Amino acid sequence: VYPSEVESALEAIPGVKRAFATDIAIDGFVVIGAAVVLDGSGIAGIDQIALAARQGLSAFKLPSRAMVVDSLQDIPHLPTGKIDKPALRVLLLSGAAIAFP
């Protein structure tokens, strides 16, 4: 599963401003995790995102853990402006992320 494919599918959901996906290890398995920034136009949370994502992604491409963040500033970045993938993995494995419903 390519994280960019998951990001594109999540960003196609109305109300999702940006999505960031990466591989994470859970219980010895490598799965996809995603952080989503909403645009404030109506999607209330991760449950609605999960429902919409199921329409655009095959089951094996769905994130196993996901979270909604308040703004792009909540996504870890490197000094170059690129996403800090190792820090994103830590964020997605924290208590703030939940199992994708």
LOVODREN-193414 format. One record per atom (N, C-alpha, C): residue number from 1; chain; x, y, z. Coordinates in steps of 0.02 Angstrom, whole numbers, plus 32768, in hexadecimal, padded with zeros to 4 digits. Each point is the difference from the previous one (the first is absolute). Example, Ala and Ser with C-alpha at 12.3 -4.5 7.8 and 13.67 -1.06 7.14 Angstrom:
   i ch    X    Y    Z
   1  A 8294 7EE4 8186
   1  A 7FD3 803B 8000
   1  A 802D 803C 8000
   2  A 7FEE 8035 7FDC
   2  A 802A 803B 8003
   2  A 7FD9 8037 8025
***
This chain:
   i ch    X    Y    Z
   1  A 802B 7FC5 8000
   1  A 7FD5 803B 8000
   1  A 802D 803E 8000
   2  A 7FF4 802C 7FD1
   2  A 8026 803E 7FFD
   2  A 7FDD 8035 802B
   3  A 8023 801E 8030
   3  A 7FE1 8035 8028
   3  A 7FE2 8038 7FD6
   4  A 8020 8011 7FC8
   4  A 7FE6 8036 7FD7
   4  A 7FBB 7FF0 7FE4
   5  A 7FF4 7FC0 7FF3
   5  A 7FBD 7FEB 7FE7
   5  A 7FCC 8009 8037
   6  A 8011 7FF0 803D
   6  A 7FD3 8009 8038
   6  A 7FF3 804B 800C
   7  A 8036 8028 7FFD
   7  A 7FF8 8048 8008
   7  A 7FD1 801D 7FCB
   8  A 8009 7FEC 7FC2
   8  A 7FD5 801A 7FCA
   8  A 7FB7 7FED 800B
   9  A 7FF4 7FC3 8014
   9  A 7FBB 7FEA 800C
   9  A 7FE1 8026 803A
  10  A 8026 800B 8035
  10  A 7FE5 8024 803A
  10  A 7FF4 804A 7FEE
  11  A 802D 801E 7FD9
  11  A 7FF9 8046 7FED
  11  A 7FC6 800B 7FCF
  12  A 7FE9 7FCA 7FE0
  12  A 7FC6 8005 7FD3
  12  A 7FBE 8003 8026
  13  A 8002 7FF3 8041
  13  A 7FC4 8001 8029
  13  A 7FEE 8049 800E
  14  A 7FC2 8015 7FF1
  14  A 7FED 8045 800F
  14  A 8009 800E 804B
  15  A 801F 8039 800E
  15  A 800D 8013 8045
  15  A 8046 7FF1 8017
  16  A 8026 7FD9 7FDA
  16  A 8045 7FF1 8012
  16  A 802D 8031 7FDA
  17  A 8027 8026 8026
  17  A 802D 8031 7FE2
  17  A 8041 7FDF 7FEA
  18  A 801E 7FD8 802C
  18  A 803E 7FDD 7FF1
  18  A 8001 7FBE 8026
  19  A 8024 7FD1 7FE5
  19  A 8009 7FBF 8020
  19  A 8049 7FEC 7FFA
  20  A 8019 7FE0 8034
  20  A 8045 7FEA 8003
  20  A 8000 7FB8 8016
  21  A 801D 7FD4 7FD7
  21  A 8000 7FB9 800F
  21  A 8048 7FE6 8000
  22  A 800C 7FCE 8029
  22  A 8041 7FE0 8002
  22  A 7FF7 7FBA 801C
  23  A 8034 7FD8 7FF6
  23  A 7FFE 7FBC 801C
  23  A 8013 8004 8049
  24  A 7FDE 7FD7 8028
  24  A 800F 7FFB 8048
  24  A 8000 7FB6 8013
  25  A 8025 7FF0 8034
  25  A 8003 7FBA 8018
  25  A 7FD4 7FF9 803E
  26  A 7FD2 7FD1 7FFB
  26  A 7FD4 7FF0 8039
  26  A 8002 7FB5 800B
  27  A 8014 7FEC 803B
  27  A 8003 7FB9 8012
  27  A 8025 7FD6 7FCC
  28  A 8037 801C 7FE6
  28  A 8029 7FDB 7FD0
  28  A 7FE8 8003 7FB8
  29  A 7FC9 8021 7FF3
  29  A 7FE5 8007 7FBC
  29  A 8009 8047 7FE8
  30  A 8011 8009 7FC1
  30  A 8005 8042 7FE3
  30  A 7FBD 8011 7FE0
  31  A 7FE3 8037 8017
  31  A 7FBE 8016 7FE9
  31  A 8005 804B 7FEE
  32  A 7FCA 801B 7FE8
  32  A 7FFD 8047 7FEE
  32  A 7FDE 8027 8038
  33  A 801D 8039 8010
  33  A 7FE2 802F 802E
  33  A 7FF5 8042 7FDC
  34  A 7FD0 8027 8015
  34  A 7FF1 803F 7FDF
  34  A 7FEC 8036 8031
  35  A 8017 803C 7FF2
  35  A 7FEA 803C 8025
  35  A 7FDC 802C 7FCE
  36  A 7FC8 801C 8014
  36  A 7FD5 8026 7FD4
  36  A 7FF3 8045 801D
  37  A 8004 8032 7FD5
  37  A 7FEF 8045 8013
  37  A 7FBE 8010 7FDC
  38  A 7FCF 8016 8026
  38  A 7FBE 8010 7FE3
  38  A 7FFF 8049 7FEB
  39  A 7FD4 800F 7FD0
  39  A 7FFB 8046 7FE8
  39  A 7FC7 8027 8023
  40  A 7FDE 7FE0 802F
  40  A 7FCC 8022 8025
  40  A 7FBD 8004 7FDD
  41  A 7FF8 7FDB 7FCA
  41  A 7FC1 8006 7FD9
  41  A 7FCC 7FCB 8011
  42  A 800B 7FD9 8033
  42  A 7FC9 7FD4 8012
  42  A 8010 7FBB 801B
  43  A 8035 7FDF 7FE8
  43  A 800F 7FBE 801A
  43  A 8011 8007 8049
  44  A 7FDF 7FD8 802A
  44  A 8006 8009 8048
  44  A 803B 7FDA 801E
  45  A 8016 7FCB 7FE1
  45  A 8036 7FDB 8020
  45  A 8013 7FC1 7FDA
  46  A 8026 7FD8 8022
  46  A 801F 7FC6 7FE2
  46  A 7FCC 7FCC 7FEA
  47  A 7FC7 7FFB 8022
  47  A 7FCD 7FCF 7FEC
  47  A 7FE5 800F 7FBB
  48  A 7FF2 8040 7FF2
  48  A 7FE7 8013 7FBE
  48  A 8036 7FF8 7FCA
  49  A 803E 800E 8013
  49  A 8037 7FF7 7FD1
  49  A 8008 7FB7 7FEF
  50  A 7FFB 7FD5 8032
  50  A 8007 7FB8 7FF5
  50  A 7FC9 7FE6 7FD2
  51  A 7FC3 8017 800A
  51  A 7FC8 7FEB 7FD6
  51  A 800C 8015 7FB7
  52  A 8016 803D 7FF6
  52  A 800D 8018 7FBC
  52  A 803D 7FDD 7FE1
  53  A 8033 7FF2 8029
  53  A 803C 7FDF 7FE6
  53  A 7FF1 7FBA 7FE8
  54  A 7FD2 7FDE 8020
  54  A 7FED 7FBC 7FEB
  54  A 7FE3 7FFF 7FB9
  55  A 7FE6 8038 7FEA
  55  A 7FE4 8004 7FBC
  55  A 8037 800A 7FCC
  56  A 803A 801A 8015
  56  A 8034 8010 7FD0
  56  A 803F 7FD5 8004
  57  A 8004 7FD7 8034
  57  A 803C 7FD6 8009
  57  A 7FEC 7FB7 800C
  58  A 8028 7FD3 7FE7
  58  A 7FF7 7FB9 8010
  58  A 800D 7FF7 804A
  59  A 7FE3 7FCD 801C
  59  A 8006 7FF4 8049
  59  A 8048 7FFC 8017
  60  A 802C 7FE0 7FD8
  60  A 8045 7FF9 8016
  60  A 8028 8041 7FFB
  61  A 7FE4 8033 7FE0
  61  A 8021 8041 7FFB
  61  A 7FE9 8032 8034
  62  A 7FCD 7FEE 8026
  62  A 7FE7 802E 8034
  62  A 8034 8007 8038
  63  A 8007 803C 801B
  63  A 802E 8008 8038
  63  A 7FEA 7FD5 803B
  64  A 8030 7FE6 8024
  64  A 7FF0 7FDB 803D
  64  A 7FF9 802D 803C
  65  A 8025 8038 7FFF
  65  A 7FFB 8033 8034
  65  A 7FFA 8043 7FDE
  66  A 7FD8 802C 801E
  66  A 7FF6 8042 7FE2
  66  A 7FF1 8033 8036
  67  A 8009 803E 7FEE
  67  A 7FF1 8036 802E
  67  A 7FEF 803F 7FD8
  68  A 7FD9 802B 801F
  68  A 7FF1 8041 7FE4
  68  A 8029 8032 8027
  69  A 8024 802B 7FDD
  69  A 8027 8035 8021
  69  A 7FE0 8043 7FF0
  70  A 800D 8031 802A
  70  A 7FE0 8041 7FF9
  70  A 8019 8029 7FC5
  71  A 8041 7FFB 7FF2
  71  A 801C 8029 7FCA
  71  A 803E 7FDF 7FE4
  72  A 8017 801B 7FC8
  72  A 803D 7FE6 7FE1
  72  A 803D 8007 802E
  73  A 7FFD 8031 802D
  73  A 8038 8009 802F
  73  A 8006 7FC6 8032
  74  A 7FCB 7FD8 8007
  74  A 8002 7FC7 802D
  74  A 8021 7FC3 7FE0
  75  A 800F 8004 7FC0
  75  A 8024 7FCB 7FDC
  75  A 804A 800F 8005
  76  A 8029 7FD0 8017
  76  A 8048 800E 8007
  76  A 8022 800B 7FBC
  77  A 8027 8035 7FFD
  77  A 8025 8012 7FC3
  77  A 804B 8004 800F
  78  A 8028 7FF2 7FCD
  78  A 8048 800A 8003
  78  A 800F 8049 7FF2
  79  A 803C 8018 800F
  79  A 8011 8045 7FF0
  79  A 7FF9 8011 7FB6
  80  A 8003 7FCE 7FD5
  80  A 7FF9 800B 7FB8
  80  A 7FB7 800A 7FEC
  81  A 7FD2 7FF4 802D
  81  A 7FB9 8006 7FF1
  81  A 7FDF 7FBE 7FEF
  82  A 8028 7FCC 7FF6
  82  A 7FE4 7FBE 7FF1
  82  A 7FE4 7FE1 8040
  83  A 7FD3 7FCF 7FF7
  83  A 7FE3 7FDD 803A
  83  A 8036 7FD6 8021
  84  A 8002 8003 8042
  84  A 802E 7FD8 8027
  84  A 7FDF 7FBC 800C
  85  A 800D 7FD1 7FD3
  85  A 7FDE 7FBF 8003
  85  A 800D 7FDA 8041
  86  A 803E 7FFD 801A
  86  A 8009 7FDE 8041
  86  A 7FD8 8020 8038
  87  A 7FFD 8043 8001
  87  A 7FD8 8021 8034
  87  A 7FB5 7FF5 7FF4
  88  A 7FEB 7FFC 7FC1
  88  A 7FBA 7FF1 7FF1
  88  A 7FEE 7FBA 8018
  89  A 802E 7FD0 7FF8
  89  A 7FF4 7FBC 8019
  89  A 7FF6 8001 804C
  90  A 802B 8026 8023
  90  A 7FFA 8004 8049
  90  A 7FBC 801E 8012
  91  A 7FEC 8035 7FDD
  91  A 7FBF 8020 800C
  91  A 7FC7 7FCE 7FF6
  92  A 8004 7FD9 7FCA
  92  A 7FCA 7FD0 7FF0
  92  A 7FFF 7FC5 8031
  93  A 8037 7FF3 8020
  93  A 8001 7FC9 8032
  93  A 7FF1 8019 8046
  94  A 7FF7 8042 8007
  94  A 7FF0 801D 8041
  94  A 7FB7 7FF3 8011
  95  A 7FEE 8012 803B
  95  A 7FBB 7FF7 8016
  95  A 7FCF 802D 7FDB
  96  A 8019 8032 7FDB
  96  A 7FD4 802D 7FDC
  96  A 7FE0 7FDF 7FC3
  97  A 8022 7FD0 7FE3
  97  A 7FE5 7FDC 7FC6
  97  A 7FD5 7FC5 8018
  98  A 7FCD 7FF1 7FDA
  98  A 7FD4 7FC8 8012
  98  A 7FFE 7FCD 7FC8
  99  A 7FE9 7FC5 8011
  99  A 7FF5 7FCD 7FCC
  99  A 7FCC 801B 7FD0
 100  A 800E 7FFA 7FC0
 100  A 7FD1 8018 7FCD
 100  A 7FC0 7FD8 8006
 101  A 7FC8 8023 800B
 101  A 7FC1 7FDB 800C
 101  A 7FE8 7FD7 7FC5
***
